[in-house]
Amino acid sequence: MIIKNAIIHNIKKEIKGLAEIDYSTTSLNLADIKSRSLLDELYSFFSKSIKYGIFSSDNHTMFHDKFDEYLLDENNNFIEFTKSTLPDLKTRMDSISQSKGGYVIFAEISNQSETFFVVFVVRDKTGKQFSYKDKTMQINEVIHIDTTKLAMACRINIRSYQEKKDRYLSFLSTTQDETSKYFQNWIGARAQSKSQEDTKALRTIINNIEIPVDENGVSREKFRERIYELCSKKHSKNINLRSVSEEVWRDPDYISNYASQKGIIINDEFTADDAELKKLHKFSIFSDNIKLDFPPEYIGCKVYTDSKEDDIVIIKSKAFADKLRAEQ
């Protein structure tokens, strides 16, 4: 991951109080290992629990307008853009008495050959620290940022947004309580559920991801069968990637980490498309009074379309060819 720019502002607010903004006037020193470590940790945590969407056409916000201006600005004044969006965030926080302040981190990064604009909101956490003084161990309270409990976050794929593709925007799916909705409304984000695309992405993952160590020797075909049974019956097609990942790999983040590394777009929760899900089990095609059923691994090697003639399907199987000849 390459960090191009980053800045941290602070919005101070207690429950039932009014917010106050402390603006930073300079961006972070990206040569500082602490700055890079913070952003790496936040981005890694965010990637484990994502819901994809777009800017809402019914809720055109100041953030959305300013973001468009920022992209069109030849000077790309990063600091001024971030500062210009915060008054609206403060207003939204003030309208919700139970909302709490936090550090608002803006960053522009490159990852997987894509450029993203990200916004994170994190908060202080009080912890304990031991120190040795006057020949006695003492307990002191320290304040630190808990990156494992990211409060709110949003990421925009700049190229996808400019090319008007679907699902260019993503946000932290674990933030669903009403007191945190102001962040999603400030961005103007709207979730975009696409069952077919998510299920197809799941198939891509299962076709390529490493089979669990404790299932060593299991064929890819048998592994796909297991995932199909798990998703279609136990989870009743309501897929939670963390649950599937925990059950199969004993690691709730295994699938999401793989998807992030490969740049695969998939919601961490979705309702599976039945036709796409069945392709984990087998492909079943019926057209022109011809029916073909075959396992997924046959696509592209034993069963494939001709590259020059659009009405030719090639099946490479001597056993099938022999049976077809016997029927003639």
Buried (B, 14 or more C-beta within 10 A) or exposed (E): EEBBBBBBBBBBBEEEBEBEBEEBEEBBEBEEEEBBEBBBBBBBBBBBBBBBBBBBEEBEBBBBBBBEEBBEEEEEEBBEBBBBBBEBBBEBBBEBEEBBBBBBBBBBBEBEEEBBBBBBBBBEEEEEEEEEEEEEEEEEEEEEBEBEEBBBBBBBBBEBBEEEEEBBBBBBBBBEEEBBBBBBBBBBBBBBBBBBBBBBBBBBBBBEBEBBEEEEEEEBEEBBBBBBEBBBEEBEBEBBBBBBBBEBBEEBBBBBBBBBEEEBBBBBBBBBBEEBBBBBBBBEEEEEEEEBEBBBBBEEEBBBEEEEEEEEEEEEEEEEEEEEEEEE
